Structure formats: C-alpha cells, structure tokens
Amino acid sequence: MNTLYCAKCGSTDVQIMAWVDANTNEYRGDVNDPLELKDCWCETCKDHAELLTIRLLWNRFAEIPVNNDDEIEEPFLNFEAGTCKFDVWHWFDKRCPHNLYRDLMYIGEK
C-alpha cells in the first residue's frame, strides 16, 4: 500500500525529482519526506501534482459530501459530481492488496 498516486487524477504514472550524487550516482534524499511528494509530475495530467498513498486518498475521499442518493457532491479524482460513491469505492477496492474493507475501512485490530 505504498504505491503513490496523483492527488488530482489517481494515476500511478507519476515522477518524483531526486538528488543524485554526481560522482557516485548514489540517490540522496528520502522518498517518504512529505516535502518531496508535493511538487511531482503526473504523466496523465501533464502537470505538477502532489503524490499520495491510497490511504491518504481514502482520507481525502472521506471529506467529500455524499447526498441521500449516495452520489458524491464534488468532483474527486476523475469522478464527476453526481457519481455514485460505490463507483469510487470500486476504484479503491481494485487498488487495495486485500480489499477495500480490510485495507482501508476496517479500523479494528488485525
């Protein structure tokens, strides 16, 4: 669940800048540094993008209002307002190693 996704569209076709020692070709930096994940590139969006894990995307999705018909009221990733929340759940479920419930929804002890 450490795969990084574009926070705009949800693509994994993303790039991150890295510092490399010019003499040793060793990578210098920390991919887990939040500052390194703010200004990245998404090949799908063709734009600079923030990168997030699936769990952080799920947390952002939790902030999207849903109406009484189970439709999201604001756009999320490539889903337009009016999309059934279950369609978005299926998108998450396909990307979870086990399943959406076990990896992102279940809060209890494992």
TORZA-839535 format. One record per residue: x, y, z of N, C-alpha, C in turn; chain; residue number from 0. Coordinates in steps of 0.1 Angstrom, whole numbers, plus 5000, padded with zeros to 4 digits. Example, Ala and Ser with C-alpha at 12.3 -4.5 7.8 and 13.67 -1.06 7.14 Angstrom:
// TORZA-839535
- 5132,4943,5078,5123,4955,5078,5132,4967,5078,A,0
- 5128,4978,5071,5137,4989,5071,5129,5000,5079,A,1
//
This chain:
// TORZA-839535
- 5008,4988,5000,5000,5000,5000,5009,5013,5000,A,0
- 5021,5011,4996,5030,5022,4995,5030,5029,4981,A,1
- 5022,5024,4972,5022,5029,4958,5017,5044,4960,A,2
- 5023,5053,4952,5020,5067,4952,5011,5070,4940,A,3
- 5001,5078,4943,4991,5082,4933,4990,5097,4931,A,4
- 4987,5102,4919,4985,5116,4917,4972,5120,4925,A,5
- 4974,5131,4933,4962,5135,4941,4952,5142,4932,A,6
- 4955,5145,4919,4945,5151,4911,4936,5141,4903,A,7
- 4943,5130,4898,4936,5121,4889,4936,5107,4894,A,8
- 4945,5103,4903,4946,5090,4908,4956,5081,4900,A,9
- 4963,5086,4890,4972,5079,4882,4984,5075,4890,A,10
- 4990,5063,4886,5003,5059,4892,5014,5062,4882,A,11
- 5011,5068,4871,5021,5072,4861,5027,5086,4865,A,12
- 5035,5085,4876,5040,5097,4883,5055,5097,4884,A,13
- 5061,5109,4885,5075,5110,4887,5078,5119,4898,A,14
- 5090,5117,4904,5094,5125,4915,5109,5129,4912,A,15
- 5112,5141,4915,5126,5146,4913,5135,5140,4924,A,16
- 5147,5137,4921,5156,5132,4931,5170,5138,4929,A,17
- 5177,5139,4940,5191,5144,4940,5200,5132,4939,A,18
- 5209,5132,4930,5218,5121,4928,5232,5127,4929,A,19
- 5241,5120,4937,5255,5124,4938,5261,5123,4924,A,20
- 5266,5134,4919,5272,5134,4905,5284,5125,4904,A,21
- 5291,5122,4915,5303,5114,4915,5301,5099,4917,A,22
- 5291,5096,4925,5289,5082,4929,5276,5077,4923,A,23
- 5268,5085,4917,5254,5081,4912,5245,5076,4923,A,24
- 5248,5079,4936,5240,5074,4947,5228,5084,4949,A,25
- 5217,5078,4951,5205,5086,4954,5206,5093,4968,A,26
- 5203,5106,4968,5203,5113,4981,5189,5119,4983,A,27
- 5184,5115,4994,5170,5120,4998,5162,5110,5004,A,28
- 5150,5113,5007,5140,5104,5014,5127,5105,5007,A,29
- 5123,5094,5000,5110,5094,4993,5099,5096,5003,A,30
- 5100,5093,5015,5090,5094,5025,5089,5108,5031,A,31
- 5098,5117,5027,5097,5131,5031,5085,5138,5025,A,32
- 5076,5143,5033,5064,5149,5027,5067,5161,5018,A,33
- 5078,5168,5020,5081,5179,5011,5085,5174,4997,A,34
- 5091,5162,4996,5095,5156,4983,5083,5152,4975,A,35
- 5071,5150,4981,5059,5145,4975,5050,5156,4970,A,36
- 5053,5168,4973,5044,5180,4970,5045,5184,4956,A,37
- 5058,5185,4950,5060,5190,4937,5065,5179,4928,A,38
- 5056,5170,4923,5060,5159,4915,5053,5161,4901,A,39
- 5054,5151,4892,5049,5152,4879,5040,5141,4876,A,40
- 5028,5143,4871,5019,5133,4867,5018,5133,4851,A,41
- 5022,5121,4845,5022,5120,4831,5008,5120,4825,A,42
- 4998,5116,4833,4984,5116,4829,4978,5130,4828,A,43
- 4981,5137,4839,4976,5151,4839,4985,5161,4831,A,44
- 4997,5156,4829,5007,5165,4822,5009,5178,4830,A,45
- 5010,5176,4844,5011,5188,4853,5018,5184,4865,A,46
- 5022,5194,4873,5028,5191,4886,5017,5186,4895,A,47
- 5020,5177,4904,5010,5171,4912,5016,5167,4926,A,48
- 5007,5167,4936,5011,5161,4949,5008,5146,4948,A,49
- 5017,5138,4954,5015,5123,4954,5011,5119,4968,A,50
- 5001,5110,4968,4995,5104,4980,4995,5089,4979,A,51
- 4995,5083,4991,4993,5069,4992,4977,5066,4991,A,52
- 4974,5054,4989,4959,5050,4987,4952,5054,5000,A,53
- 4959,5052,5012,4952,5055,5025,4949,5070,5026,A,54
- 4959,5079,5021,4957,5093,5022,4946,5098,5012,A,55
- 4946,5091,5001,4935,5094,4991,4921,5090,4997,A,56
- 4921,5079,5004,4908,5075,5010,4904,5085,5021,A,57
- 4914,5090,5029,4911,5100,5039,4905,5113,5032,A,58
- 4911,5117,5020,4905,5128,5013,4891,5125,5008,A,59
- 4889,5113,5003,4876,5110,4998,4865,5111,5010,A,60
- 4870,5107,5022,4860,5108,5033,4855,5122,5036,A,61
- 4862,5132,5030,4858,5146,5032,4848,5151,5021,A,62
- 4846,5142,5011,4837,5146,5000,4822,5144,5004,A,63
- 4814,5154,5004,4800,5152,5008,4793,5142,4998,A,64
- 4784,5135,5004,4776,5125,4996,4761,5128,4999,A,65
- 4753,5128,4989,4738,5131,4991,4730,5119,4994,A,66
- 4717,5120,4996,4709,5109,5000,4708,5098,4990,A,67
- 4712,5101,4978,4712,5091,4967,4725,5084,4965,A,68
- 4734,5086,4975,4748,5080,4975,4756,5085,4964,A,69
- 4754,5098,4960,4762,5104,4949,4771,5114,4955,A,70
- 4784,5115,4950,4793,5125,4956,4789,5138,4950,A,71
- 4790,5148,4959,4785,5162,4955,4796,5171,4950,A,72
- 4809,5166,4950,4820,5174,4945,4828,5164,4937,A,73
- 4836,5169,4927,4845,5160,4919,4855,5155,4928,A,74
- 4859,5142,4925,4870,5136,4932,4878,5127,4922,A,75
- 4891,5130,4922,4900,5124,4911,4893,5126,4898,A,76
- 4891,5115,4890,4884,5117,4877,4869,5114,4878,A,77
- 4864,5114,4890,4849,5111,4892,4842,5125,4893,A,78
- 4832,5127,4885,4825,5139,4885,4815,5139,4896,A,79
- 4811,5151,4900,4800,5153,4910,4788,5145,4904,A,80
- 4781,5138,4912,4769,5130,4908,4772,5116,4906,A,81
- 4785,5112,4907,4789,5098,4906,4785,5091,4919,A,82
- 4781,5078,4917,4777,5070,4929,4790,5067,4937,A,83
- 4789,5069,4950,4800,5067,4958,4806,5053,4957,A,84
- 4797,5043,4954,4801,5029,4953,4810,5027,4941,A,85
- 4809,5036,4930,4818,5035,4919,4832,5039,4923,A,86
- 4833,5049,4932,4846,5054,4937,4851,5043,4946,A,87
- 4843,5037,4954,4847,5026,4963,4853,5015,4955,A,88
- 4847,5011,4944,4853,5001,4935,4866,5004,4930,A,89
- 4868,5017,4927,4882,5022,4922,4892,5019,4933,A,90
- 4889,5023,4946,4897,5020,4957,4900,5005,4959,A,91
- 4889,4997,4958,4889,4983,4961,4899,4976,4951,A,92
- 4899,4980,4938,4908,4974,4928,4923,4977,4931,A,93
- 4926,4987,4939,4939,4991,4942,4944,4986,4956,A,94
- 4936,4981,4963,4939,4975,4977,4945,4961,4975,A,95
- 4956,4958,4982,4962,4945,4981,4952,4934,4986,A,96
- 4944,4936,4996,4934,4926,5000,4920,4930,4995,A,97
- 4915,4940,5001,4902,4946,4996,4900,4959,5004,A,98
- 4891,4967,4999,4888,4980,5005,4885,4979,5020,A,99
- 4876,4969,5023,4872,4968,5037,4884,4965,5046,A,100
- 4891,4955,5042,4902,4951,5051,4914,4961,5052,A,101
- 4917,4967,5040,4928,4976,5040,4926,4991,5044,A,102
- 4914,4996,5042,4911,5010,5044,4899,5013,5053,A,103
- 4889,5004,5054,4878,5007,5062,4878,5001,5076,A,104
- 4884,4989,5077,4884,4982,5090,4894,4989,5099,A,105
- 4889,4994,5110,4898,5001,5120,4902,4993,5131,A,106
- 4896,4981,5133,4899,4973,5145,4913,4966,5144,A,107
- 4916,4958,5154,4929,4952,5154,4930,4941,5143,A,108
- 4942,4939,5138,4944,4930,5127,4952,4918,5133,A,109
//
